[in-house]
Amino acid sequence: MYQPRNFDNLLGIGYLSDKLLKNHFFLYHGYVNNTNKLIQELEIFSKEDMDKTPEYAEMKRRFGWEWNAVRLHELYFSGITKIGSRNYLDRNTNLYKKIVKDFGSYDNWEKDFKSTGLIRGIGWVILYLDPLAGESGRLFNVWIENHATNHLCTAYPILILDVFEHSYMLDYGTNKKDYIDAFFKIIDWATVSSIDKIL
């Protein structure tokens, strides 16, 4: 069974209140619990020869939604950190050079990433690397609807931004732009740049 990871080290991060983070952690724990319940229920349905029922089909459809929510939250929380030496993208990293190559400049990439986050709706923004596109792959900023729609098959998620309302409204109200700007101040670029080993 899956166990929720502890992200209490993010408390006091600045730009996101502890109350917001604790609520967000609670929600993430719920996704872990629901994923575990679905695994157990699907096993029971299969053993009892109930795998041709509408209930089984709906649980199968739901599983990807819950499981993706677990992983996306873990990637999001792992990609942010308190203010310090890790909050800038070193121009000497392969990731920085790749961003410039694929988007023309870092500023072009950041503008596109932020604009993607401002799309109306709930979901995620993911900077993906397509490792199968040529020698060093290709970067894309992608909008993920809810948790399960628009993922790029075989692509590697590098930077993840949660743009569900629960990730910002307690602190920023409906001002998603300010939340996204704040997110850029707490990105853990040292962790995100670990992609360098495959670029």
Sequence and secondary structure as in RCSB ss.txt:
>XXXX:A:sequence
MYQPRNFDNLLGIGYLSDKLLKNHFFLYHGYVNNTNKLIQELEIFSKEDMDKTPEYAEMKRRFGWEWNAVRLHEL
YFSGITKIGSRNYLDRNTNLYKKIVKDFGSYDNWEKDFKSTGLIRGIGWVILYLDPLAGESGRLFNVWIENHATN
HLCTAYPILILDVFEHSYMLDYGTNKKDYIDAFFKIIDWATVSSIDKIL
>XXXX:A:secstr
       GGGTT SSS HHHHHHHHHHHHHHHHHHHHHHHHHHHHHHTT TTSHHHHHHHHHHHHHHHHHHHHHH
HHHTB  SSTTSS  TTSHHHHHHHHHHSSHHHHHHHHHHHHTSSSSEEEEEEEETTSSSS EEEEEEEETTTBS
  TT EEEEEEE SGGGTHHHHTT HHHHHHHHHHSB HHHHGGGGGG 
